[in-house]
Amino acid sequence: MNYDAVLAFRVRQMEKGLSPSTVNLQICTLRMVAKQAWLKGMMSIETYSAIREVKSVRGSRVSKGRALNTRETGKLIAASELKGTSVGVRDAAIIALAVGCGMRRAEIATLKLSDINHETRIITILGKGNKQRKVAPSNDAWERLKDWLSLRGEEGCENVFVAVKKGDNIQPYWAITASAIYQLLRTRADESKVSSFTPHDLRRTLATRLLESGADINTVRQAMGHASIITTQRYDRRGERTVEEATRKVAL
């Protein structure tokens, strides 16, 4: 690895049409590898210094993803609760936490019974980078979580959300997985006729709704568990709707 090789890699990735943020992440990774190579005596300081000088790519892309409106999230929860089954109660609680607390799939799958403080109604979440944050669910989200916990009971594994097999049989020793959450969200979206969305869009939904309600962006950053406000800004979908509404009113 040297300056010319990293520079050539940068050019190739740009020619592939990758977004600037993706290319910059890859270049950052190569810089980190070069640093470790230098620290271990596998690379000279001159070569490492040269690699550090490879410039990042400038530019940006329109952010992917969307925020769901209240009608859509209401339909998702209603589709889960419609049949009054244990799996429906569980899925409604999962959707409520994803939207109301901005929890990632992995965070929901690994949530422990001990992470829930029933007296203060506070949930402690262990997120990316081994960082903890505390969230206070809304009354609606809390009630749906309580409904599931009353069915689930305290026996079995320590995970809050567990599998539900055919015949509506709760499996308290079998924790649900992040991939299973992905599949159940797709199922509920199909049942409720909600337009395509990703599980991460439910986090975007929380951020957008908090900002729409008047919360300052630093408060939203803390609620989302972001280290930087810049990251939080990428979750804000208010501006896109405002621009769309304005341009559609322009007369020709």
C-alpha positions in Angstrom: 0.0 0.0 0.0 1.3 3.4 -0.9 0.1 6.9 -2.0 -0.4 6.0 -5.7 -2.3 2.8 -4.9 -4.7 4.6 -2.6 -5.2 7.4 -5.0 -5.9 4.9 -7.9 -8.4 3.2 -5.6 -10.2 6.5 -5.0 -10.5 7.1 -8.7 -11.8 3.7 -9.4 -14.5 3.9 -6.8 -15.6 7.3 -8.1 -15.8 5.9 -11.6 -18.1 3.1 -10.3 -20.5 5.8 -9.3 -20.3 5.3 -5.6 -21.5 8.1 -3.4 -19.0 10.5 -2.0 -19.8 9.4 1.6 -19.2 5.7 0.7 -15.8 6.5 -1.0 -14.7 8.7 1.9 -15.6 5.9 4.4 -13.4 3.5 2.3 -10.5 6.0 2.2 -10.8 6.6 5.9 -10.6 2.8 6.4 -7.4 2.6 4.3 -5.9 5.5 6.3 -6.6 3.5 9.5 -5.0 0.4 8.1 -1.9 2.4 7.0 -1.7 3.9 10.6 -1.7 0.4 12.1 0.9 -0.8 9.6 3.2 2.2 10.5 2.7 1.6 14.3 3.7 -2.0 13.8 6.8 -1.1 11.8 5.4 -2.5 8.6 5.3 0.9 6.8 7.6 3.8 6.8 6.5 7.2 8.2 7.0 8.7 4.8 4.6 6.3 3.1 2.0 6.7 5.9 2.3 10.5 5.8 1.7 10.4 2.0 -1.4 8.2 2.3 -2.8 10.6 4.9 -2.7 13.3 2.2 -5.1 11.5 -0.1 -8.0 13.9 -0.3 -11.6 13.0 0.5 -14.2 13.2 -2.3 -16.4 16.3 -2.3 -20.1 16.3 -3.1 -23.2 14.7 -1.7 -26.2 12.6 -2.8 -29.9 12.9 -2.0 -30.5 11.0 1.2 -32.4 7.7 0.9 -35.2 6.6 3.1 -38.3 8.3 4.3 -40.4 9.1 7.3 -43.8 7.5 7.6 -46.8 9.6 8.4 -49.1 8.9 11.4 -51.7 7.2 9.1 -49.1 4.7 7.9 -47.8 3.8 11.4 -51.3 3.6 12.7 -52.2 1.1 9.9 -49.1 -1.0 10.7 -50.1 -1.3 14.4 -53.7 -1.9 13.6 -52.8 -4.7 11.2 -50.8 -6.3 14.1 -53.6 -5.9 16.6 -56.5 -6.9 14.3 -56.6 -10.6 15.1 -55.9 -10.2 18.9 -53.1 -12.9 18.9 -50.0 -13.0 20.9 -47.8 -12.5 17.8 -49.9 -9.5 17.0 -49.5 -8.0 20.4 -45.7 -8.6 20.1 -45.4 -7.1 16.7 -47.4 -4.0 17.8 -45.0 -3.5 20.7 -42.0 -3.8 18.4 -43.4 -1.3 16.0 -44.3 1.1 18.9 -40.7 1.0 20.2 -39.2 1.4 16.7 -41.4 4.5 16.0 -41.8 5.9 19.5 -38.3 5.3 20.8 -36.3 5.2 17.5 -34.9 1.7 18.4 -32.9 -0.1 15.8 -33.7 -3.7 14.9 -30.7 -5.1 16.7 -31.5 -2.9 19.8 -35.1 -4.3 19.9 -33.8 -7.9 19.4 -31.3 -7.6 22.2 -33.5 -5.6 24.7 -33.4 -7.3 28.1 -36.2 -7.5 30.7 -33.8 -5.8 33.1 -33.4 -2.8 30.8 -37.0 -1.7 31.5 -37.7 0.3 34.7 -41.4 -0.1 35.4 -41.4 2.6 38.1 -39.9 5.4 36.1 -41.1 4.0 32.7 -37.6 4.4 31.3 -35.9 2.0 28.9 -32.1 1.7 28.8 -30.9 0.9 25.3 -27.4 -0.5 24.4 -26.8 0.9 20.9 -24.1 1.0 18.3 -20.5 1.5 19.5 -21.5 0.0 22.9 -23.1 3.3 23.9 -26.1 3.4 26.2 -29.0 5.8 26.1 -32.3 6.2 28.0 -35.6 6.7 26.4 -39.1 7.4 27.8 -41.8 5.8 25.6 -45.1 7.6 25.1 -48.2 6.4 26.9 -49.3 4.5 23.7 -45.9 2.8 23.3 -45.7 1.9 26.9 -49.1 0.4 27.0 -48.4 -1.8 24.0 -45.1 -2.9 25.6 -47.0 -3.8 28.9 -49.5 -5.8 26.9 -46.7 -7.9 25.4 -44.9 -8.3 28.7 -48.0 -9.5 30.4 -48.4 -12.3 27.8 -44.7 -13.1 27.7 -44.1 -13.4 31.4 -40.7 -13.5 33.1 -39.6 -17.0 32.5 -37.2 -18.1 29.8 -34.4 -16.1 28.4 -33.6 -12.5 29.4 -34.7 -11.0 26.1 -38.0 -9.0 26.0 -39.0 -10.2 22.6 -39.2 -13.9 21.8 -40.5 -16.1 19.1 -44.2 -17.1 18.7 -44.7 -20.4 16.9 -47.8 -21.8 15.1 -50.8 -22.1 17.3 -49.9 -18.7 18.9 -47.5 -20.5 21.3 -45.0 -18.1 22.9 -41.5 -19.5 23.1 -39.9 -17.7 26.1 -36.5 -19.4 25.7 -36.2 -18.5 22.1 -35.2 -14.9 21.6 -36.3 -13.1 18.4 -33.6 -12.1 15.9 -33.0 -8.8 14.0 -33.7 -10.6 10.7 -37.0 -11.9 12.1 -38.0 -8.3 12.9 -37.2 -7.3 9.4 -39.5 -10.0 8.1 -42.4 -9.2 10.4 -42.2 -5.6 9.4 -42.5 -6.5 5.7 -45.4 -8.8 6.6 -47.2 -6.1 8.5 -46.5 -3.6 5.7 -48.1 -5.9 3.1 -51.1 -6.6 5.3 -51.7 -2.9 5.9 -51.0 -1.8 2.3 -48.3 0.7 3.5 -45.8 1.7 0.9 -42.4 0.2 1.0 -40.1 1.3 3.8 -37.1 0.0 5.6 -36.9 -0.8 9.4 -34.5 2.2 9.7 -37.2 4.4 8.2 -39.0 4.0 11.6 -36.0 5.7 13.2 -36.2 8.5 10.7 -39.9 8.8 11.5 -39.1 9.5 15.2 -36.5 12.1 14.4 -38.8 13.9 11.9 -41.7 13.9 14.3 -39.6 15.2 17.2 -38.4 18.1 15.0 -41.9 18.8 13.8 -43.1 19.0 17.4 -40.6 21.7 18.1 -37.8 19.7 19.8 -34.4 21.3 19.2 -31.9 19.2 17.2 -29.6 18.5 20.1 -32.5 17.0 22.0 -33.3 14.8 19.0 -29.6 13.9 18.7 -29.6 12.6 22.3 -32.9 10.7 21.8 -31.5 9.0 18.7 -28.2 8.2 20.3 -26.1 10.1 17.8 -22.6 11.3 18.5 -22.9 14.2 16.0 -25.7 16.6 15.1 -24.6 16.2 11.5 -25.8 12.6 11.6 -29.2 13.7 13.1 -29.7 16.2 10.3 -29.6 13.4 7.8 -32.7 11.9 9.5 -34.8 15.1 9.1 -37.3 14.7 6.3 -39.3 17.9 7.0 -37.3 19.9 4.4 -38.0 17.5 1.6 -41.8 17.7 2.1 -41.7 21.5 2.4 -39.8 21.8 -0.9 -42.1 19.3 -2.6 -45.2 21.2 -1.5 -43.7 24.6 -2.6 -42.6 23.4 -6.1 -45.9 21.8 -6.8 -47.6 25.2 -6.4 -45.5 26.9 -9.0 -47.6 28.0 -11.9 -46.3 27.8 -15.5 
